[in-house]
Each structure stands twice: as C-alpha cells, then as structure tokens.
C-alpha cells in the first residue's frame, strides 16, 4: 500500500512539473514576439539615419556647384531665384489643394460613423423587440391536489369512472384513444360482462372476409377504442383544419415545465402531475377574455393556458350540467375538468399504482441492505487498526 501511494505521489509531482514547464513556454513565446518588435523599429531607425546621411552627401556637392554658379555670374543667380519662386508657388498650390481634400475625407469619415451608429441603434432596437416575444403558455397551469400525487398516491376509482363517462359522451366524438383496450377497463372496477357490454356500443373495422372485403363488427374486450374518423385528413377537415390529438398519452405528453425553484422540490416530492394540471387549466381557460393587444384569426379560441399559442382551434368542449353523474357528484366545470384529467392520466399510465408500490419496496430494501452492509463492515474491521 505504501509503495502504491508513493507511486501515485510521484506521478502527481511529474504531472505538476510538466504543467509548470508548459505554462512557462507559453508565457515566453509572447515575450519573444514583443521583443522582436523594437528590433524592427531599431532597424527602421538605422535605415532612416542612413537615408539622411546620403541626402546630406548629395546636398553638399549641389551646394558647392551652386556656389560656383554664383561666382560665375549674375545670370545664374537670376535663374536660380526664378526657379525657387516657381517651386514655392507650386508648394503653396499643393498645400491649398490638399486642405479641401483632407476636409472632404474627414467629413466622409464623420458621415460613415454616423451611419454606422444609426445602424447599430436600429439593430439594438430590433433585438429589444425580439426579446419581448410572447412565451407560451401565457399563464402557468393551476396546481390541483390529485389523489394519485406523491409516492403513496393512488387512483380514485369513482373519479376514473366519471372521467370515462365524460370521454364516452363528449370527447369520443373527436378524440381517439387507440392505445387503450376495452379489457383494460376492468382495472376501473368493471366486471368482464360490463366490459363486453360497454365495448359492444362501438364498431370496429375488421377483415378481410372470405370475399376479400373489409367489414365492421361490434367491438370486443380485446379491441382498442376506435377513432371517430377514418384518417387524419378527415379529422382535420372536420375540425377547422386541426386534427384532434389522440388521448392515449396526452396527459404525459402535454407537460408544462414548472421552472426554478419548483423542479428542485419536485425531485424529492415525486411530482409528475404536470399533464393533469395542464388539462384541468386548459378547460378553465376558455372563460377568460381575450386581451386587446392579442389578435386571433377567425375560428381560433383564446386560451392563456394553451401550450403552443395564444389560442387553439378547439372550441370550449364541455359546459356545466352537460354530463349527468349517477353518484351524485357536482356537475360543474371544475368537477368535469378534474375527472377527465384524472382519467386521461390513467389512460397514459395505467400501472402507476403498481410502479409506486414497487418503488417504495425497492427504497426500503436499499435502506435495510445499506444498514446491514455498514454493520457487517464494523463487525469485520473493528479489530483492525487504521
């Protein structure tokens, strides 16, 4: 064990030294680059000095020649004076011409800077407008106290039976539930004979028969809930261009994130009722008035709880007193919304109760197993010095 620790320490020291050397190399490279720049400047200065010396050497002969010319005669002086005046005039003309050009260039630069500033302000304004884009849903779903919430939650059988009644009398006219079989209804407390009677109210397509033709027959327990439309195109044509979604997994698919800090607590509480909360809130959202700043096309109904936009094509599907309950429950929109949302949660996760029971047993087993391992460790190693 000691040799192993020494080896690990040696490897760590080696990696540390290599890291320090690499960092020093990276630091020296920019320094070398910075030192090269003054050398180039020194070379430039040496070149300039050499040029000045050469100019002086050339000027000296010219001066001596000028003195010889002056000594030769006055005619040479006159010619030199005329040439000097002409050169001065040309220099003044160049200076006068260069001033407007510099002024024009400066004006052009100022105009360019103003244009760039204006474009930057326009881009900033555009970003500001984009940052105010509406996020959906406009309102967060309301939180409902469900019986199946939490690690010990379970379905309310009476509530699920009422939700099934709402689906059959209201929702099944537009929405399918093709992943749920009729025999699954036995989990809602119905007998096999009751399931057969319930399934016989639906007709499903079967075949082909002996003649090769498709035919319809009453549904049985092994069949799944049929769709009210032959295909998706027909469903969209009958519902303002939007095909109604299937109800089988909708309660799990339409889940709105709760955001910080709620999701942290959801980890410990086992919150998974985003879908039912969304469905419950959506059914209540039809009664809210459309704000003045929101414009919707014809056939679109405002709903602040809709997850994708400010409105949806589906009109308000259910009203108070629309479905008669046999158990005396209140026939209100609030009760209807809770019952159908709970039923849709069962359709999406019919084994929720079994999953929670197994999870609870697994957690208890892990706690007991961990305690036994700890006690065993103390028993085995209590006489060994550490």
C-alpha positions in Angstrom: 0.0 0.0 0.0 2.8 2.4 0.8 4.6 1.7 -2.4 1.3 2.4 -4.3 0.9 5.7 -2.5 4.5 6.7 -3.3 3.9 5.8 -6.9 0.8 8.0 -7.1 2.6 10.9 -5.4 5.5 10.6 -7.9 3.1 10.6 -10.9 1.3 13.7 -9.5 4.6 15.6 -9.0 5.7 14.7 -12.5 2.4 16.0 -14.0 2.7 19.2 -11.9 6.3 19.9 -13.2 5.3 19.2 -16.8 2.3 21.6 -16.4 4.6 24.4 -15.0 7.1 24.0 -17.8 4.4 24.1 -20.4 3.0 27.3 -18.9 6.4 28.9 -18.9 6.9 28.1 -22.6 3.5 29.6 -23.4 4.5 32.8 -21.5 7.9 33.1 -23.1 6.5 33.0 -26.7 4.5 36.3 -26.5 7.5 37.9 -24.8 9.8 36.9 -27.6 7.3 38.4 -30.1 7.1 41.6 -28.2 10.9 41.9 -28.1 11.2 41.4 -31.9 9.1 44.5 -32.5 11.6 47.0 -31.0 14.3 45.3 -33.1 12.4 46.0 -36.2 11.9 49.6 -35.1 15.7 50.0 -34.5 16.4 48.6 -37.9 13.9 51.2 -39.3 15.7 54.0 -37.4 19.1 52.8 -38.8 17.7 52.8 -42.3 16.3 56.4 -41.8 19.6 57.6 -40.5 21.4 56.1 -43.5 19.0 57.9 -45.8 19.5 61.2 -44.1 23.3 60.8 -44.4 23.0 60.0 -48.1 20.8 63.1 -48.6 23.4 65.3 -46.9 26.1 63.8 -49.1 24.1 64.6 -52.2 23.3 68.1 -50.9 27.0 69.0 -50.3 28.0 68.7 -54.0 24.9 70.5 -55.0 25.8 73.4 -52.7 29.3 73.6 -54.0 28.1 73.6 -57.5 25.6 76.4 -56.6 28.5 78.5 -55.2 30.5 78.0 -58.4 27.4 79.1 -60.4 27.0 82.2 -58.2 30.7 83.1 -58.6 30.4 82.6 -62.4 27.8 85.3 -62.9 24.6 87.1 -62.1 22.6 85.4 -64.8 22.9 82.1 -62.8 21.5 83.8 -59.7 18.6 85.1 -61.6 17.7 81.7 -63.0 18.1 80.2 -59.5 15.8 82.8 -58.0 13.1 82.3 -60.7 13.2 78.5 -60.1 13.0 79.0 -56.4 9.9 81.2 -56.7 8.3 78.8 -59.0 8.9 75.9 -56.6 7.5 78.0 -53.7 4.3 78.8 -55.8 3.9 75.1 -56.6 4.2 74.2 -52.9 1.6 76.7 -51.9 -0.8 75.5 -54.6 -0.3 71.9 -53.4 -1.0 72.9 -49.8 -4.2 74.8 -50.8 -5.4 71.8 -52.8 -4.6 69.3 -50.1 -6.6 71.1 -47.4 -10.1 70.6 -49.1 -9.3 67.0 -49.8 -8.5 66.4 -46.1 -11.6 68.2 -45.1 -13.7 66.2 -47.5 -12.2 62.9 -46.2 -12.9 63.9 -42.6 -16.5 64.8 -43.5 -16.9 61.5 -45.2 -15.5 59.7 -42.2 -17.9 61.5 -39.9 -20.9 60.6 -42.1 -19.7 57.0 -42.1 -19.5 57.0 -38.4 -23.0 58.5 -38.1 -24.4 55.9 -40.5 -22.7 53.1 -38.5 -24.1 54.5 -35.2 -27.6 54.7 -36.7 -27.4 51.1 -38.0 -26.2 50.0 -34.5 -29.1 51.7 -32.9 -31.6 50.1 -35.3 -30.1 46.7 -34.6 -30.3 47.3 -30.9 -34.0 48.3 -31.2 -34.7 45.2 -33.2 -33.0 43.0 -30.6 -35.1 44.7 -27.9 -38.3 44.0 -29.9 -37.3 40.3 -30.3 -36.6 40.0 -26.6 -40.2 40.9 -25.8 -41.6 37.9 -27.8 -44.5 36.2 -26.0 -43.8 32.9 -24.4 -46.4 30.2 -24.1 -48.4 29.3 -22.2 -49.3 32.8 -21.2 -50.3 31.6 -17.8 -48.8 28.8 -15.8 -51.2 25.8 -15.2 -53.0 25.8 -11.9 -51.9 23.3 -9.3 -54.5 20.7 -8.3 -54.4 18.3 -5.3 -54.7 14.9 -7.0 -55.3 11.7 -5.3 -52.5 9.9 -7.3 -49.9 12.5 -6.4 -46.8 11.8 -4.3 -45.0 8.5 -3.6 -48.1 7.0 -1.8 -50.7 8.3 -4.3 -53.4 6.1 -5.9 -56.2 6.5 -8.3 -59.7 7.3 -7.2 -61.9 4.6 -8.9 -65.0 6.7 -8.7 -63.3 9.7 -10.3 -61.9 7.5 -13.2 -65.4 6.0 -13.9 -66.8 9.6 -14.1 -64.0 10.5 -16.4 -64.7 7.5 -18.6 -68.4 8.7 -18.8 -67.2 12.2 -19.9 -65.0 10.7 -22.6 -67.7 8.5 -24.0 -70.4 11.2 -24.1 -68.3 14.2 -25.0 -64.7 13.6 -26.0 -65.0 10.5 -28.1 -66.8 12.4 -30.8 -63.5 13.9 -31.9 -60.6 12.2 -30.0 -59.4 8.7 -30.3 -57.8 6.5 -27.7 -56.2 3.9 -29.8 -53.6 2.6 -27.3 -56.2 1.6 -24.6 -58.1 -1.7 -24.9 -61.6 -2.2 -23.7 -60.5 -5.0 -21.4 -58.2 -2.5 -19.5 -61.4 -1.0 -18.1 -61.6 -3.9 -15.6 -59.0 -2.0 -13.6 -61.6 0.7 -13.1 -63.8 -1.8 -11.1 -65.9 -3.1 -14.0 -66.6 -6.8 -14.4 -65.9 -8.7 -17.6 -69.6 -8.8 -18.5 -69.8 -5.0 -18.1 -66.7 -4.5 -20.3 -68.3 -6.6 -23.0 -71.5 -4.6 -22.9 -69.6 -1.4 -22.9 -67.4 -2.5 -25.9 -70.5 -3.6 -27.9 -71.5 0.0 -28.2 -68.6 0.7 -30.5 -68.0 -0.7 -34.0 -64.6 -1.5 -35.4 -63.3 -2.4 -38.8 -62.2 -6.0 -39.4 -61.4 -8.3 -42.3 -60.9 -9.1 -45.0 -63.7 -11.7 -45.1 -63.9 -14.7 -47.5 -64.7 -12.3 -50.4 -61.7 -10.1 -49.6 -63.8 -7.2 -48.3 -63.4 -5.3 -45.1 -66.4 -5.2 -42.8 -67.4 -3.7 -39.4 -68.5 -5.5 -36.3 -69.2 -4.8 -32.6 -66.1 -4.3 -30.6 -64.9 -6.9 -28.0 -62.7 -6.7 -25.0 -59.5 -7.3 -27.0 -60.2 -4.4 -29.3 -59.0 -0.8 -28.7 -61.0 2.3 -28.6 -61.6 3.2 -32.3 -61.1 6.6 -33.9 -64.2 8.6 -34.8 -62.6 9.5 -38.2 -61.3 7.2 -41.0 -58.0 9.1 -41.3 -56.1 12.1 -40.0 -57.1 14.2 -43.1 -60.8 13.6 -42.5 -60.3 14.6 -38.8 -58.6 17.8 -39.8 -61.2 18.7 -42.3 -64.0 18.3 -39.8 -62.2 20.4 -37.1 -61.2 23.7 -38.6 -58.0 22.3 -40.2 -56.5 20.9 -37.0 -56.7 17.1 -36.3 -57.7 16.3 -32.7 -54.9 14.5 -30.8 -55.1 11.0 -29.5 -56.0 10.8 -25.8 -53.9 7.7 -25.0 -50.7 9.5 -23.9 -51.8 13.1 -23.9 -51.6 13.5 -20.1 -47.9 12.6 -20.3 -47.1 14.5 -23.5 -48.6 17.9 -22.5 -46.5 18.7 -19.5 -45.5 22.3 -18.8 -42.2 22.7 -17.0 -42.5 24.4 -13.6 -39.1 26.1 -13.7 -36.8 27.1 -10.9 -37.1 26.5 -8.0 -40.1 24.2 -8.2 -38.3 21.5 -10.1 -35.8 21.1 -7.3 -38.6 20.3 -4.8 -40.3 18.1 -7.4 -37.3 15.7 -7.3 -38.0 14.9 -3.7 -41.8 15.0 -3.7 -42.1 12.9 -6.9 -44.3 15.5 -8.6 -45.4 14.2 -12.0 -48.8 15.7 -12.4 -47.8 18.4 -15.0 -50.1 16.9 -17.6 -53.3 16.7 -15.5 -52.7 20.2 -14.2 -52.4 21.4 -17.8 -55.6 19.7 -19.0 -57.5 21.0 -16.0 -56.3 24.6 -16.6 -56.9 24.4 -20.3 -60.6 23.5 -19.8 -60.9 26.5 -17.5 -59.1 28.9 -19.8 -61.9 29.3 -22.3 -63.8 31.6 -20.0 -61.1 34.3 -19.9 -61.5 37.3 -22.1 -59.1 38.0 -25.0 -56.7 40.9 -24.2 -56.9 43.9 -26.5 -53.3 43.5 -27.7 -53.8 39.9 -28.9 -55.4 39.4 -32.3 -56.6 35.9 -33.3 -57.8 34.7 -36.7 -61.3 33.5 -37.3 -62.0 30.1 -35.8 -59.3 30.4 -33.1 -60.3 30.4 -29.5 -58.3 32.4 -26.9 -56.9 30.3 -24.1 -54.0 31.6 -21.9 -53.1 28.1 -20.8 -52.6 26.6 -24.3 -49.0 25.4 -24.5 -48.3 26.4 -28.2 -50.0 29.7 -28.9 -52.5 32.3 -27.6 -55.4 30.3 -28.9 -56.4 26.9 -30.4 -58.9 25.6 -33.0 -60.9 23.5 -30.5 -63.9 25.4 -29.1 -64.9 25.0 -25.5 -65.8 21.3 -25.3 -67.8 21.0 -22.1 -70.2 23.1 -20.0 -71.8 22.8 -16.6 -74.6 20.2 -16.5 -73.6 18.6 -19.7 -72.9 15.2 -18.3 -75.2 13.5 -15.7 -73.4 11.8 -12.8 -75.0 8.7 -11.2 -73.1 9.0 -7.9 -74.4 12.5 -7.0 -71.1 14.3 -7.7 -71.4 18.0 -8.6 -72.0 18.5 -12.3 -69.8 21.6 -12.6 -67.0 22.6 -15.0 -64.5 22.3 -12.2 -65.5 18.7 -11.4 -65.7 17.7 -15.1 -62.2 19.1 -15.6 -60.8 17.1 -12.7 -62.5 13.9 -13.7 -61.5 13.9 -17.3 -57.9 14.9 -16.5 -57.6 12.1 -14.0 -59.0 9.6 -16.5 -56.5 10.7 -19.1 -53.7 10.3 -16.6 -54.9 6.7 -16.0 -55.0 6.1 -19.8 -51.4 7.3 -20.1 -50.1 5.4 -17.1 -52.5 2.6 -16.0 -49.7 0.9 -13.9 -49.0 4.0 -11.8 -50.0 2.4 -8.5 -48.0 -0.8 -9.1 -45.0 1.3 -10.1 -45.1 3.3 -6.9 -45.6 0.2 -4.7 -42.6 -1.4 -6.3 -40.5 1.8 -6.0 -41.4 2.0 -2.3 -40.3 -1.6 -1.7 -37.1 -1.1 -3.5 -36.2 2.0 -1.4 -36.9 0.1 1.8 -34.8 -2.8 0.6 -31.9 -0.4 -0.2 -32.1 1.2 3.2 -32.1 -2.1 5.1 -29.4 -3.5 2.8 -27.2 -0.5 3.3 -27.6 -0.7 7.1 -26.7 -4.4 7.1 -23.6 -3.7 5.0 -22.5 -1.0 7.4 -23.0 -3.2 10.4 -21.1 -6.0 8.7 -18.2 -3.7 7.9 -17.9 -2.6 11.5 -18.0 -6.3 12.7 -15.3 -7.4 10.3 -12.9 -4.5 10.6 -13.4 -3.4 14.3 -10.2 -5.1 15.4 -8.1 -3.8 12.5 -6.1 -0.6 13.2 -6.4 2.1 10.5 
